[in-house]
């Protein structure tokens, strides 16, 4: 039953990601990494449907986690990548190809191998406040570094890092959610509302959602979902060990499989990110088409009209510059 719930959850999550990406891809680039992006997407029925699917998937996964431990549920949840890729291919008609599916399987199998070999288990050992805040700060810092690096890259190279940052925050959110459950049992609803953890969960959820939608806006699903899928469970396990007292297997065999799983994850992300079918070059050409310098047509303007709106941007957006063709009025990093 636990495995079935995990697969049902993964299916809803995968469907939700596909619907969200299709809606976010049509948003103006000027709204990237701004809360205006979320406000505008709230007006799009397809995006709201994607959010609804994601919420259902998270609820089902919570039920699965109550009935079974993380080693049984996490490998099933990781398969949301497979459902999403299959659905995206069906909707768009684009072929992923053997190399692309190899990347999907490497990534999903790598995360599953890491979780199964590590066998993370909940611990009851108390963790000091210093260690708690140290781990919290380090994990949040990793997400911040990923965003900063992404903002100094070309637009077509940003989605994997933005999605990975969101995955890291979601992993931290998962760990805090478990902590909130324990606080609820100990102090009740009134006592819980007097602590900082539930409000931190809301902040992490909103920030993660903004990063994910920005990643979806900047590129196709295959550029963002793999790193999101890889980062969340690994970050969640790291937080569990760091400030919840969880444990993982450290025998030579377990460590070997954990390392192999991480290598497979990196290889899978690389294969998907550099896949020949990935429309990175087309995306960059589309964005750079807004320059108008070469006399080519710009989106919404006449051929060679440099004053018209740039690709996926709004009226009057500045032309792309030497930072890799960013448009849509976004400030240069």
C-alpha positions as CSV (number, residue, x, y, z in Angstrom):
1,X,0.0,0.0,0.0
2,X,2.8,2.4,0.8
3,X,4.5,1.8,-2.6
4,X,1.2,2.4,-4.3
5,X,0.6,5.7,-2.5
6,X,4.1,6.8,-3.4
7,X,3.5,6.1,-7.0
8,X,0.2,7.9,-7.0
9,X,1.8,10.9,-5.3
10,X,4.6,10.9,-7.9
11,X,2.1,10.8,-10.7
12,X,0.3,13.9,-9.4
13,X,3.5,15.7,-8.8
14,X,4.8,15.0,-12.3
15,X,1.5,16.2,-13.8
16,X,1.6,19.3,-11.7
17,X,5.1,20.2,-12.8
18,X,4.3,19.8,-16.5
19,X,1.2,22.0,-16.2
20,X,3.1,24.7,-14.2
21,X,6.0,24.8,-16.7
22,X,3.7,25.2,-19.7
23,X,2.1,28.2,-18.0
24,X,5.3,29.7,-16.7
25,X,7.1,29.5,-20.0
26,X,4.7,32.1,-21.4
27,X,5.4,34.7,-18.7
28,X,7.5,37.8,-19.5
29,X,11.1,37.4,-18.6
30,X,11.0,40.8,-16.8
31,X,9.0,39.0,-14.0
32,X,11.6,36.3,-13.5
33,X,12.5,35.9,-9.7
34,X,9.9,38.5,-8.7
35,X,6.7,37.8,-6.8
36,X,4.8,39.5,-9.7
37,X,5.5,36.3,-11.6
38,X,3.5,34.3,-9.0
39,X,0.7,36.9,-9.0
40,X,0.3,36.8,-12.7
41,X,0.4,33.0,-12.9
42,X,-2.4,32.8,-10.4
43,X,-4.6,34.2,-13.2
44,X,-3.7,31.2,-15.5
45,X,-6.2,28.2,-15.1
46,X,-3.6,25.7,-16.3
47,X,-1.1,26.9,-13.7
48,X,-3.7,26.7,-10.9
49,X,-4.5,23.2,-12.1
50,X,-0.8,22.3,-11.8
51,X,-0.6,23.7,-8.3
52,X,-3.7,21.7,-7.4
53,X,-2.1,18.5,-8.7
54,X,1.1,19.3,-6.7
55,X,-0.9,19.8,-3.5
56,X,-2.7,16.5,-4.0
57,X,0.6,14.8,-4.5
58,X,2.1,16.3,-1.4
59,X,-0.9,15.2,0.7
60,X,-0.8,11.7,-0.6
61,X,3.0,11.6,0.0
62,X,2.3,12.7,3.6
63,X,-0.1,9.9,4.1
64,X,2.5,7.5,2.7
65,X,5.1,8.8,5.0
66,X,2.8,8.2,8.0
67,X,2.2,4.6,6.9
68,X,5.8,3.8,6.0
69,X,9.3,5.1,6.5
70,X,11.3,7.3,4.2
71,X,13.3,4.5,2.7
72,X,10.2,3.1,1.2
73,X,8.5,6.3,0.1
74,X,11.3,8.5,-1.2
75,X,12.4,6.1,-4.1
76,X,8.7,6.1,-5.2
77,X,8.4,9.9,-5.1
78,X,11.5,10.3,-7.2
79,X,9.7,8.7,-10.1
80,X,7.7,11.9,-10.5
81,X,10.5,12.7,-13.0
82,X,9.5,9.7,-15.1
83,X,5.8,10.6,-15.1
84,X,6.6,14.2,-15.9
85,X,8.9,13.4,-18.8
86,X,6.4,10.9,-20.3
87,X,3.5,13.3,-20.0
88,X,5.6,16.2,-21.5
89,X,6.5,14.1,-24.4
90,X,2.9,13.1,-25.0
91,X,1.7,16.7,-24.8
92,X,4.4,18.2,-27.0
93,X,5.2,15.3,-29.3
94,X,8.9,15.9,-28.8
95,X,11.1,12.8,-28.7
96,X,13.4,12.4,-25.7
97,X,15.5,9.7,-27.3
98,X,17.6,6.9,-25.8
99,X,20.2,9.2,-24.3
100,X,17.5,11.3,-22.7
101,X,15.7,8.4,-21.1
102,X,19.1,7.0,-20.0
103,X,19.6,10.3,-18.2
104,X,16.2,10.1,-16.6
105,X,16.8,6.5,-15.4
106,X,20.3,7.3,-14.1
107,X,19.0,10.3,-12.1
108,X,16.0,8.5,-10.7
109,X,18.0,5.3,-10.0
110,X,20.8,7.3,-8.5
111,X,18.6,9.0,-5.9
112,X,16.8,5.8,-5.1
113,X,20.1,3.9,-4.6
114,X,21.4,6.7,-2.3
115,X,18.2,6.5,-0.2
116,X,18.0,2.7,-0.1
117,X,21.7,2.2,0.6
118,X,21.8,4.9,3.3
119,X,18.6,3.6,5.0
120,X,18.0,6.9,6.8
121,X,16.2,6.3,10.1
122,X,14.6,8.7,12.5
123,X,16.5,9.4,15.7
124,X,15.5,10.6,19.1
125,X,18.8,12.0,20.2
126,X,18.5,15.7,21.1
127,X,20.3,18.2,18.9
128,X,21.7,21.4,20.3
129,X,20.4,24.8,19.1
130,X,23.9,25.7,17.7
131,X,24.0,22.6,15.5
132,X,20.3,23.2,14.5
133,X,20.9,26.7,13.3
134,X,24.3,25.9,11.8
135,X,22.8,23.2,9.5
136,X,19.8,25.4,8.7
137,X,22.1,28.3,7.7
138,X,24.4,26.0,5.7
139,X,21.6,24.5,3.7
140,X,19.9,27.9,3.1
141,X,23.4,29.3,2.1
142,X,23.8,26.5,-0.5
143,X,20.5,27.6,-2.1
144,X,21.6,31.2,-2.0
145,X,24.9,30.4,-3.7
146,X,23.2,28.4,-6.4
147,X,20.9,31.4,-7.2
148,X,23.8,33.9,-7.2
149,X,25.8,31.6,-9.6
150,X,22.7,31.2,-11.8
151,X,22.2,34.9,-12.1
152,X,25.7,35.3,-13.5
153,X,25.1,32.7,-16.3
154,X,23.3,32.9,-19.6
155,X,19.6,32.6,-19.4
156,X,19.6,29.2,-21.0
157,X,22.0,27.9,-18.3
158,X,20.0,29.2,-15.3
159,X,17.1,26.6,-15.0
160,X,19.2,23.7,-13.5
161,X,20.7,25.8,-10.8
162,X,17.5,27.7,-9.9
163,X,15.6,24.4,-9.7
164,X,18.4,22.8,-7.6
165,X,18.2,25.8,-5.2
166,X,14.4,25.2,-5.0
167,X,15.0,21.5,-4.3
168,X,17.4,22.3,-1.5
169,X,14.8,24.6,0.1
170,X,12.1,22.0,-0.3
171,X,14.4,19.4,1.4
172,X,14.8,21.9,4.3
173,X,11.1,22.4,4.3
174,X,10.5,18.6,4.5
175,X,12.7,18.4,7.6
176,X,11.0,21.3,9.3
177,X,7.6,19.8,8.5
178,X,8.6,16.7,10.4
179,X,9.8,18.9,13.3
180,X,6.4,20.7,13.3
181,X,4.7,17.4,13.5
182,X,6.6,16.6,16.7
183,X,5.9,20.0,18.1
184,X,2.2,19.6,17.4
185,X,2.2,16.3,19.4
186,X,4.0,17.9,22.3
187,X,2.4,21.4,22.5
188,X,-0.8,21.3,20.5
189,X,-1.9,23.9,18.0
190,X,-1.6,26.9,20.4
191,X,1.9,26.0,21.4
192,X,2.9,25.4,17.7
193,X,1.7,28.8,16.6
194,X,4.1,30.4,19.2
195,X,7.1,28.7,17.5
196,X,9.0,29.9,14.5
197,X,9.0,26.6,12.5
198,X,5.6,26.8,10.8
199,X,6.3,30.4,9.6
200,X,9.7,29.3,8.3
201,X,7.9,26.5,6.4
202,X,5.6,29.0,4.7
203,X,8.5,31.2,3.8
204,X,10.5,28.3,2.4
205,X,7.5,27.1,0.4
206,X,6.9,30.5,-1.2
207,X,10.5,31.1,-2.0
208,X,10.9,27.6,-3.4
209,X,7.8,28.0,-5.5
210,X,9.2,31.3,-6.9
211,X,12.5,29.7,-7.8
212,X,10.8,26.7,-9.5
213,X,8.5,28.9,-11.6
214,X,11.4,31.1,-12.6
215,X,13.3,28.0,-13.7
216,X,10.2,26.7,-15.6
217,X,9.9,30.2,-17.2
218,X,13.6,30.3,-18.4
219,X,13.7,26.9,-20.1
220,X,12.0,23.6,-20.9
221,X,11.1,21.1,-18.2
222,X,14.0,18.8,-19.0
223,X,16.4,21.6,-17.9
224,X,14.9,22.1,-14.5
225,X,13.0,19.1,-13.2
226,X,16.0,16.7,-13.0
227,X,18.0,18.9,-10.7
228,X,14.9,19.7,-8.6
229,X,14.2,16.0,-8.3
230,X,17.8,15.2,-7.3
231,X,18.3,18.0,-4.8
232,X,15.2,17.7,-2.6
233,X,15.6,14.2,-1.1
234,X,19.3,14.5,-0.6
235,X,18.9,17.9,1.1
236,X,16.1,16.5,3.2
237,X,18.2,13.6,4.4
238,X,21.1,15.9,5.1
239,X,18.8,18.1,7.3
240,X,17.4,15.1,9.0
241,X,20.9,13.9,10.0
242,X,22.0,17.5,10.8
243,X,19.3,18.7,13.2
244,X,16.8,15.9,13.6
245,X,19.1,13.2,14.8
246,X,18.5,10.9,11.9
247,X,21.1,8.3,11.0
248,X,22.3,6.6,7.8
249,X,24.4,3.5,7.1
250,X,28.1,4.1,7.1
251,X,29.3,0.6,6.3
252,X,31.8,0.2,3.4
253,X,29.1,-1.4,1.2
254,X,26.5,1.2,2.0
255,X,29.0,4.1,1.4
256,X,29.9,2.5,-1.9
257,X,26.3,2.4,-3.1
258,X,25.6,5.9,-1.7
259,X,28.6,7.2,-3.7
260,X,27.5,5.3,-6.8
261,X,24.1,6.8,-6.4
262,X,25.4,10.3,-6.3
263,X,27.6,9.7,-9.3
264,X,24.6,8.4,-11.2
265,X,22.6,11.5,-10.2
266,X,25.3,13.8,-11.6
267,X,25.6,11.8,-14.8
268,X,21.8,11.8,-15.3
269,X,21.6,15.6,-14.8
270,X,24.5,16.0,-17.3
271,X,22.9,13.8,-19.9
272,X,19.5,15.6,-19.6
273,X,21.0,19.0,-19.6
274,X,23.2,18.4,-22.6
275,X,20.8,16.2,-24.5
276,X,20.8,16.9,-28.3
277,X,17.0,17.3,-28.2
278,X,17.2,19.9,-25.5
279,X,16.1,23.2,-27.2
280,X,18.9,25.3,-25.5
281,X,20.3,26.7,-28.7
282,X,16.8,27.4,-30.1
283,X,15.9,29.1,-26.8
284,X,19.0,31.3,-26.9
285,X,18.4,32.2,-30.6
286,X,14.8,33.1,-29.7
287,X,15.9,35.4,-26.9
288,X,18.8,36.9,-29.0
289,X,16.3,37.5,-31.8
290,X,15.0,40.5,-29.9
291,X,18.2,42.5,-30.6
292,X,16.9,43.7,-33.9
293,X,20.5,44.4,-34.9
294,X,20.6,41.7,-37.6
295,X,17.4,42.9,-39.2
296,X,15.5,39.8,-38.1
297,X,12.0,39.9,-36.8
298,X,11.4,40.5,-33.1
299,X,8.4,39.1,-31.2
300,X,5.6,41.5,-31.6
301,X,7.4,43.9,-34.0
302,X,8.1,44.3,-37.6
303,X,11.2,42.7,-39.3
304,X,14.3,44.6,-38.2
305,X,12.3,46.8,-35.9
306,X,14.6,47.1,-32.9
307,X,12.0,49.2,-31.0
308,X,9.5,46.5,-30.7
309,X,9.1,44.1,-27.8
310,X,11.8,41.4,-27.5
311,X,11.1,37.7,-27.4
312,X,8.8,36.9,-24.5
313,X,9.3,40.4,-23.1
314,X,7.1,43.4,-22.8
315,X,6.9,46.5,-24.9
316,X,10.0,48.7,-24.8
317,X,12.3,46.0,-23.3
318,X,15.9,46.6,-23.8
319,X,17.8,44.7,-26.4
320,X,20.0,41.8,-25.4
321,X,23.5,42.6,-24.5
322,X,26.8,40.9,-24.0
323,X,25.5,38.9,-21.0
324,X,24.2,36.1,-23.2
325,X,21.1,37.8,-24.8
326,X,19.0,38.4,-21.7
327,X,15.9,40.3,-22.5
328,X,12.6,41.3,-20.9
329,X,13.9,44.2,-19.0
330,X,15.8,42.1,-16.5
331,X,18.7,43.8,-14.8
332,X,22.1,42.6,-15.7
333,X,24.0,40.6,-13.0
